[in-house]
Amino acid sequence: MRWNAEEAAVYFQSKEYIDTALIPVISLSFEDGKIGSGDENEWIQWISMEIERQFKGRILLLPPLTYVHTFEKGERNNWFKLWVESLNGQCFNHIVLIGTDDLRSVTETLDCEYFQVPRVPLLHVEKQYKVSMMEHEVKQLLPRIVELWQN
């Protein structure tokens, strides 16, 4: 399920079945000529939507957790902590964050899973190859999510 008007209403009717929150993590950068954060946003959103599609009815895809690349480490850590702790207070048994930055030092102290995927420069890649790369990443992540549910 996705966090939009229609599916949020369904979520509240069947939330006992949806035990996993999936949160894309996006780092923003507004440096001149740097399009990486736009690429990253597209890539992570695309992977997240496919994971949600595969596990519809078990996962709630939330809006991205977005932070500015220039956040100090303490600010960034607190931002993530607020998100994860507020969701842990809800009915989610599992919180999965997915992004391209190496955030293990941030997430290892939190009650969540973080899946890091490689950055892919999408600007000049043809759609068929984008789909192939996305499918490859999703195929690697799906078993990790199932394993999370089994533990």
C-alpha positions as CSV (number, residue, x, y, z in Angstrom):
1,M,0.0,0.0,0.0
2,R,1.1,3.5,-0.7
3,W,0.5,6.5,1.5
4,N,-2.1,8.3,-0.7
5,A,-5.7,9.2,0.0
6,E,-7.3,6.0,-1.4
7,E,-4.8,3.5,0.0
8,A,-4.5,5.2,3.4
9,A,-8.2,4.7,3.9
10,V,-7.8,1.0,3.1
11,Y,-4.7,0.9,5.4
12,F,-6.7,2.1,8.4
13,Q,-9.3,-0.6,7.8
14,S,-6.8,-3.4,7.5
15,K,-3.7,-2.2,9.5
16,E,-3.5,-5.4,11.5
17,Y,-2.2,-7.2,8.3
18,I,0.3,-4.5,7.4
19,D,3.3,-4.9,9.7
20,T,6.1,-3.3,7.7
21,A,6.8,0.4,6.9
22,L,9.0,0.9,3.9
23,I,10.7,4.4,3.8
24,P,12.8,5.6,0.9
25,V,15.7,7.8,2.2
26,I,16.7,10.7,0.0
27,S,19.6,13.1,0.5
28,L,19.1,16.5,-1.0
29,S,21.9,18.5,-2.5
30,F,21.5,21.9,-4.1
31,E,25.1,22.4,-5.2
32,D,25.5,23.8,-8.7
33,G,25.6,21.2,-11.4
34,K,24.9,18.3,-9.0
35,I,22.0,16.2,-10.3
36,G,22.9,13.2,-8.2
37,S,20.2,13.8,-5.6
38,G,17.6,14.0,-8.4
39,D,18.9,10.7,-9.8
40,E,18.9,9.2,-6.3
41,N,15.3,10.2,-5.7
42,E,14.1,8.7,-8.9
43,W,16.1,5.5,-8.4
44,I,15.1,4.9,-4.7
45,Q,11.4,5.8,-5.4
46,W,11.3,3.4,-8.3
47,I,12.8,0.5,-6.3
48,S,10.5,1.2,-3.3
49,M,7.4,1.2,-5.5
50,E,8.3,-2.1,-7.0
51,I,8.9,-3.6,-3.5
52,E,5.6,-2.3,-2.4
53,R,3.9,-3.8,-5.5
54,Q,5.4,-7.2,-4.8
55,F,4.3,-7.2,-1.2
56,K,1.1,-5.3,-1.5
57,G,-1.1,-5.8,1.6
58,R,1.9,-6.4,3.9
59,I,4.0,-3.3,3.4
60,L,3.0,0.4,3.6
61,L,5.2,2.6,1.4
62,L,5.6,5.9,3.2
63,P,6.7,9.2,1.8
64,P,10.5,9.6,1.7
65,L,12.6,10.5,4.7
66,T,14.4,13.4,3.2
67,Y,17.4,15.2,4.7
68,V,19.7,17.9,3.4
69,H,23.2,16.6,2.5
70,T,24.8,19.4,4.6
71,F,23.1,18.3,7.9
72,E,25.6,17.9,10.7
73,K,26.0,14.3,11.8
74,G,24.1,14.9,15.0
75,E,21.2,16.6,13.2
76,R,21.0,13.8,10.8
77,N,21.1,11.2,13.5
78,N,18.3,13.0,15.5
79,W,16.2,13.3,12.3
80,F,16.4,9.6,11.7
81,K,15.8,8.8,15.4
82,L,12.6,10.9,15.4
83,W,11.2,9.1,12.4
84,V,12.0,5.6,13.5
85,E,10.8,6.1,17.1
86,S,7.6,7.7,16.0
87,L,6.8,4.8,13.7
88,N,7.8,2.2,16.3
89,G,5.1,3.7,18.5
90,Q,2.6,2.7,15.8
91,C,1.6,-0.8,14.8
92,F,4.6,-1.6,12.7
93,N,6.7,-4.6,13.6
94,H,9.3,-3.8,11.0
95,I,10.7,-0.6,9.7
96,V,12.7,-0.7,6.5
97,L,14.7,2.2,5.2
98,I,16.2,2.1,1.8
99,G,18.7,4.6,0.3
100,T,22.0,5.0,-1.5
101,D,24.0,6.7,1.2
102,D,26.1,4.7,3.7
103,L,24.0,5.2,6.8
104,R,24.8,2.2,8.8
105,S,26.4,4.3,11.5
106,V,23.1,6.1,11.9
107,T,20.7,3.2,11.7
108,E,22.7,0.6,13.6
109,T,21.5,2.1,16.9
110,L,17.9,2.4,15.8
111,D,15.2,-0.3,15.8
112,C,15.0,-0.6,12.0
113,E,16.6,-2.2,9.0
114,Y,18.6,-0.2,6.4
115,F,19.1,-1.5,2.9
116,Q,21.8,0.4,1.0
117,V,21.6,0.1,-2.8
118,P,24.2,1.3,-5.2
119,R,23.9,4.7,-6.9
120,V,23.0,4.6,-10.5
121,P,23.3,7.6,-12.8
122,L,20.0,7.4,-14.7
123,L,20.1,10.6,-16.7
124,H,21.3,9.0,-20.0
125,V,20.2,5.4,-19.5
126,E,17.5,4.1,-21.8
127,K,14.3,3.0,-20.1
128,Q,14.7,-0.7,-20.9
129,Y,18.1,-0.7,-19.1
130,K,16.7,1.2,-16.1
131,V,13.9,-1.4,-15.7
132,S,16.5,-4.2,-15.9
133,M,18.7,-2.6,-13.3
134,M,15.8,-1.9,-11.0
135,E,14.5,-5.5,-11.3
136,H,18.0,-6.7,-10.4
137,E,18.1,-4.7,-7.2
138,V,14.6,-5.6,-6.2
139,K,15.4,-9.3,-6.7
140,Q,18.2,-8.9,-4.2
141,L,16.1,-7.1,-1.6
142,L,12.9,-9.2,-1.6
143,P,14.6,-12.2,0.1
144,R,16.1,-9.9,2.7
145,I,12.6,-8.6,3.6
146,V,11.2,-12.1,3.8
147,E,14.1,-13.1,6.1
148,L,13.2,-10.1,8.3
149,W,9.7,-11.3,8.6
150,Q,10.8,-14.8,9.5
151,N,13.0,-13.7,12.4
